[in-house]
Amino acid sequence: MSVESHTHEVLTERHGRLGVITLNRPQTLNALNLDMVEQLDYILAAWAGDSAIDAVLIRSSSKRAFCAGGDVRSIGILPDPMQRMALGRAFFSVEYRVNYRINKYPKPFIALINGIAMGGGLGVSIHGSHRVVGETVRMAMPETVLGFFPDVGATWFLNRGPVWIARYLALTGPHIGAADALTAGLATHHVPIAAFDDVVTALGTARRLDAEVVNNILDQRAVNPMCGHLAHRAPNLARLFAGDDLDSVITTIEEAASHAAWVAEIQTALRRASPTSLRATWRRIVQGKDRTIERVLTDDYRMAVRVVGDHDFAEGVRAILVDKDQSPRWKPASLSKVTESAIDALLAPLPVATDGVGQRGGDLEME
């Protein structure tokens, strides 16, 4: 094993022909900041062309979390909308490029996912070829309650499974465990956390690491997880989230909420969320099922840069992450006031803008 530490928050090692990345910001549950995504971008680009590395693995140094997402708090607390948008441009342009690199990575990319894995944490794992979840995993895309939307290519990876799963997970942001992650297609293997180090050792001592070898090593250590809820509730969830009109779907859920406690929880989640976020998320999920990852991430970037400058994002960060009063005051406050033209505006091409040092850019650049 050779150690190639880049920063104290992103550690790298070589185990034989395996490159290992360890997220190491445990005090924030590995929330991704700009420096971390820049380091990931650099490492992944370098290792993609390194003939001494056959595969890349990403893991966490924390027992509590793989990665709690992007460090949106640092953006949301800025009082000036233009400052939020400027920082958003800087952060999202690199984060989404990292997501794209992983999605298109020329070598096996293995994620060992434990504990909390949300938002940006899924962006640096679920795009990979092999997604291994431990028994403590709690995945979620909870952005609508923050006045944001499921980004990092979620429109692409959530839609790899049944339509109803994508709509349910994106709109309401429930925490799901290992079994549900497998059902949703977000995970490829369930391996007990106690065997994670053994996975690294086996990969690191293999003479070669192509997709077949990686599959065999993971298959040998994989076990069946305890039962989840998605498979059991599939017929009912499919009925609740059928149809392409959000208002009709919400009406169906409201009518069913009195008959089952878990449906009432869905209703509560929808009522807590930003109406603009719900409308924007629905548009993306419904229309984005067959779109390429390039198109999805470009739309993510356009929308993210604009949304972080809007009222609801700053208000969501205040209510959920700063003051923690759990009582955001959304504007507009109801779905009926959110127009389709408002969502159109969020998705329009970004104008060229300066970053303060003379560099200029508009839409997302993948490379």
SETOR-184991 format. One record per residue (C-alpha): x, z, y. Coordinates in steps of 0.001 Angstrom, whole numbers, padded with zeros to 6 digits, always signed. Each point is the difference from the previous one (the first is absolute). Layout:
XZY;...
This chain:
+000000+000000+000000;+001222-000822+003509;-001521+001430+003185;-000550-002169+003090;-001895+002304+002368;-001227-001845+003101;-001675+002820+001905;-001104+003467-001071;-003605-001290-000052;+000649-003047-002207;+002528+000512-002785;+001399-002717-002254;+001851+000091-003297;+001053-002460-002676;-000675+000867-003624;+001583-002787-001973;-001903-003139+000931;-002803+001989+001645;-000160+000595+003737;-001804+003270+000794;-001622+000851+003343;-001074+003606+000594;-002317+000881+002873;+001314+003297+001333;-002071+001301+002894;-001824+002773-001870;-000955+002028+003082;-002389-002815+000980;-000941-000975-003567;+002269-003041+000460;-002107-001443+002823;+001708-003241+000978;+001537-000243+003470;+001668-002994+001633;+003487+000951-001171;-001159+000303-003598;-001701-003390-000132;+003010-001615+001674;+002232+001510-002678;-002331-001180-002764;-000040-003496+001473;+003801-000122+000074;+000429+001393-003516;-002555-002271-001616;+001413-003100+001681;+003529+000879-001111;-000927+000843-003591;-002116-003123-000424;+003189-002056+000181;+002295+002451-001806;+000896-001404-003433;+001050+003468-001187;-003574+001282+000332;-002697-001258-002378;-002873+002236+001120;-000965+002451+002733;-001776+003342-000366;-001552+002142+002746;-000826+003694-000402;-000439+003220+001972;+002150+003108+000306;-003159+002069+000557;-002136+001496-002769;-002988+000023+002356;-000085-003615+001069;+001274-003475-000571;-000831-001013+003584;-002857+001172+002215;-000015-003275+001945;+001302-001230+003306;+000796+002561+002676;-003088-000949+002022;-000039+003339+001790;+003095-000967+002004;-001843-003090+001229;-003409+001560+000524;+001178+002876+002199;+001414-002338+002647;-002373+000180+002982;+000541-003553+001244;-001750-002744-002056;+002749-002472+000923;+002636+002405-001325;-001940+000341-003247;-000223-003764-000344;+003712-000455+000730;+000993+002557-002623;-002545-001543-002338;+001624-003414+000388;+003421+001458-000770;-001146+002018-003015;-002529-002320-001617;+002176-003088+000321;+002636+001631-002213;-002387+001890-002293;-002004-003104-000842;+003184-002005-000533;+001028+002643-002555;-003417-000332-001677;+000491-003759-000153;+003509+000330-001440;-001291+002226-002785;-002953-002289-000709;+002336-002997-000348;+003000+001853-001425;+002076-002200-002329;+000818+002893-002348;-002075+002662-001760;-001069+002641+002515;-000973+003322-001542;-001761+002799+001887;-000143+003529-001433;-003001+001481+001775;-000792+003714-000009;-002188+002249+002122;-001419-001281+003258;+000256-003760+000448;-001937-001340+002955;-000007-002887+002445;+003542-001160+000599;+001067+001751-003190;-002082-002514-001929;+001525-002788+002055;+003487+000826-001310;-001144+000350-003607;-003151-001899-000973;+001418-003389+000984;+002677+000452-002680;-000065-001376-003523;-000096+003403-001765;-002024+002921+001415;+000473+003188-002003;-002232+002965+000791;+000476+003605-001046;-002731+002525-000777;+000057+001492+003525;-000538-003269+001839;-002647-000049+002712;-000352-003478+001452;-002115-000847+003028;-000427-002395+002894;-001776+002427+002392;+000527-001948+003226;-003618-000473+001108;-000345+003725+000768;+003061-000313+002268;-001466-002839+002018;+002347-002445-001731;-000466-002288-003041;+001635-000490-003433;+003098-002015+000922;+003394-000612-001738;-001583-002891-001898;-002815+002140-001457;-002432-002890+000402;+002208-001823-002525;+000765+002745-002523;-003399+001722+000005;-001639-003350-000695;+002032-000547-003184;-002732+001938-001813;-003822-000166+000068;-001624-000584+003380;-001809+003344-000014;+003241+001923-000508;+001589-001613+003050;-003018+000716+002184;-000421+003582-001196;+003674+000955+000353;+000496-001743+003344;-003111+001264+001762;-000079+003605-001199;+003644+000821-000864;-000580+002278-003023;+002966+001595-001768;+000429-001476-003473;+002134+001180-002907;+001985-001786-002689;-002926-001259-002083;-001812-001428+003016;+003213-001573+001300;+000282-001856-003312;-003660-001033+000109;+000426-001320+003549;+003105-001963-000962;+002128+002016+002408;+002131+001411-002824;+001502-001737-003016;+001113+003086-001964;-000683+003730-000216;+003127+001970-000857;+000207+003811+000153;+002106+001170+002939;+002232+001907-002407;+001088-003392-001346;+000781-001588+003388;+003707+000860-000239;+000078-001401-003513;-001440-003265+001340;+002807-000205+002551;+002618+000758-002665;-001374-002601-002402;-000158-002651+002692;+003432+000944+001281;+001659-000325-003415;-001636-003294-001020;+002382-002937-000245;-002473-002209+001844;-003194+000679+001910;-002393-002902-000057;-003782+000447+000010;-000175+000146-003820;+002586+002779-000266;-001651+002008+002782;-003399-000387-001652;+001338+001192-003340;+001658+003074+001511;-003178+000961+001863;-002335-000811-002893;+002000+002315-002275;-000533+002926+002373;-003536-000712+001179;-002921+002186-001074;-003748-000138+000483;-001108+001992+003061;-002919+002375+000143;-003295-001680+000798;-000741-001032+003563;-003246-000813+001802;+000201-003706+000830;-000570-001385-003480;-002888+002427-000636;-001685-000749+003323;+000744-003734-000016;-003593-001274-000452;-001346+002217+002785;+002881-000692+002389;-000358-003724-000632;-003668+000249+000959;+000662+002139+003091;+002644-002345+001373;-001645-003293-000951;-000764-002566+002667;+002102-001105+002923;-001948+001707+002804;+001390+003405+000968;-003251+001292+001519;-001910-000788-003199;+002651+001729-002094;-000195+003132+002145;-003803-000016-000263;+000270-000206-003791;+002414+002936-000043;-002243+002095+002241;-002977-000636-002252;+001986+001054-003074;+001723+003034+001549;-002785+002428-000840;+000211-000851-003700;+003674+000747-000666;+002500+002353+001631;+002858-002476-000292;-002025-002647+001857;-000724+002580+002702;+003781+000429+000325;+000328-003737+000616;-002693+000244+002660;+001832+002889+001675;+003274-001926+000004;-001649-002998+001642;-001605+002196+002666;+003367+001594+000831;+001778-003333+000430;+000440-001982+003181;-002775-002633+000222;+002501-002542+001315;+002349+000779-002881;-002803-000450-002513;-001045-003346+001440;+003608-001229+000198;+000817+001204-003522;-003095-001607-001455;+000832-003330+001626;+003532+000074-001376;-000918+001050-003538;-002924-002406-000412;+001646-003048+001533;+003515+000712-001235;-000468-000010-003774;+001631-003380-000546;+002402-000006+002939;+003751-000111-000435;+002191+002997+000637;+001474-001846+002984;-003425-000412+001602;-001028+003578-000822;+003110+001543+001570;-000257-002245+003061;-003581+001191+000512;+001114+003595-000622;+002600-000342+002748;-002363-001520+002538;-002608+002641-000631;+002388+002964-000232;+001745-000712+003300;-003337-000191+001789;-001703+002887-001799;+002742+002538+000783;-000565-000735+003676;-003737+000653-000258;-001936+003208+000542;-001034+000658-003588;+003527+000122-001408;+001247+002530+002569;-003191+002002-000461;+000293-000044-003793;+003603+001222+000122;-001034+002744+002438;-002957+001189-002069;+001548-000253-003464;+003746+000515+000477;+000551+001819+003315;-002899+002264+000989;-001425-000179-003546;-003517+000689+001204;-001257-002789-002307;-002415-001127+002727;+001128-003340+001390;-002090-001554+002749;-000104-003682-000856;-000625-002780+002513;-002284-001667-000766;-001644+002759-001984;-002189-002148-002272;+000413-003090-002136;-002792-001754+001854;+002149-000006+003131;+003018-001640-001696;-000306-003754+000378;+001515-002711-002154;+001633-001419+003124;+001855+003301+000429;+001481-000399-003482;+000813-003641+000755;+002009+001184+003005;+002027+002411-002145;+001007-002872-002284;+000930-002546+002660;+003657-001150+000147;+002166+002395+001968;+001411-001187+003313;+003740-000066+000507;+001208+003341+001347;+003254+001607+001063;+001335+003071-001770;+001803+001351+003053;+003439-001416-000751;-000675-003669+000488;-000996-000914-003560;-003308-001720-000392;-002442-000375-002850;-003622-000785-000804;-001332+000095-003536;+001741+001512-003005;+003181-001612-001312;+000321+000463-003762;+003742-000603-000214;
